Amino acid sequence: MRTIITLVTVIVLLSASAAHASCTCQCVNGQMQPLCSSSIDLPPICPPAICPIMSPSIAPINPPTLPPLGTSACRQARVCDMFGNCQWQQVCR
């Protein structure tokens, strides 16, 4: 009985932590990279992928901001989803 309760507890904890994972692999400036919404999330290992060819575009003006905690710098980058829809986003490292 005790092992069943322990097993159920572990499964609940693992499913709860997986539900809050907020990292995705997306094409950034023509390369597949992990993007996380929080600097404390562990980035996944992204599979190799062919990113869509981007049309030439001028980056928007990057407003002066402080990088979030756990990052050192931010820049504007074209981020594309797997369907080829691209948009400019601020990407921090």
C-alpha positions in Angstrom: 0.0 0.0 0.0 2.8 2.4 0.9 4.5 1.8 -2.5 1.3 2.6 -4.3 1.0 5.9 -2.5 4.6 6.8 -3.2 4.2 5.9 -6.9 1.1 8.0 -7.2 2.8 10.9 -5.5 5.8 10.7 -7.9 3.5 10.6 -10.9 1.5 13.6 -9.7 4.7 15.6 -9.1 6.2 14.7 -12.5 3.0 15.6 -14.3 2.7 18.9 -12.4 6.3 19.9 -13.3 5.9 19.0 -16.9 2.7 21.0 -17.2 4.6 24.2 -16.3 7.5 23.7 -18.7 7.6 26.7 -20.9 10.5 26.0 -23.3 9.9 25.3 -27.0 12.3 24.8 -29.9 11.8 27.4 -32.6 13.7 28.8 -35.6 15.6 31.9 -34.6 17.4 33.8 -37.4 17.5 30.6 -39.5 18.7 28.2 -36.7 16.7 25.9 -34.4 17.1 27.1 -30.8 15.3 26.5 -27.4 13.2 29.5 -26.2 12.2 29.6 -22.6 9.8 32.1 -20.9 11.8 31.9 -17.7 15.6 31.9 -17.1 15.3 29.1 -14.5 13.7 26.7 -17.0 16.1 24.0 -18.4 16.2 24.4 -22.1 15.5 21.2 -24.1 17.9 19.7 -26.7 16.4 20.8 -30.0 16.4 18.3 -32.9 18.1 19.3 -36.1 15.6 21.0 -38.4 15.5 22.9 -41.6 14.3 26.4 -40.9 12.2 28.3 -43.4 14.0 30.8 -45.6 13.4 34.3 -44.3 12.7 37.2 -46.6 14.9 40.2 -46.0 13.6 42.4 -43.2 14.8 45.3 -41.0 14.9 44.6 -37.3 12.7 46.9 -35.2 14.4 49.4 -32.9 15.4 47.6 -29.8 14.2 49.7 -26.8 16.8 50.0 -23.9 15.7 47.4 -21.3 17.4 45.6 -18.5 17.8 41.9 -19.3 15.8 39.5 -17.0 17.5 37.8 -14.1 19.7 35.0 -15.1 20.4 36.4 -18.6 23.2 38.7 -19.8 21.9 40.3 -23.0 18.8 40.7 -25.1 18.4 41.3 -28.9 15.7 41.4 -31.5 15.5 38.2 -33.6 13.2 36.7 -36.2 11.4 33.8 -34.6 9.6 31.3 -36.9 7.2 28.5 -36.0 7.1 25.2 -37.8 4.7 26.6 -40.4 7.0 29.4 -41.5 5.2 32.2 -39.7 7.9 34.6 -38.6 7.8 37.6 -36.3 10.3 39.8 -34.5 10.8 39.0 -30.8 13.2 40.0 -28.1 15.4 37.0 -27.3 17.6 37.0 -24.2 20.6 34.8 -23.3 
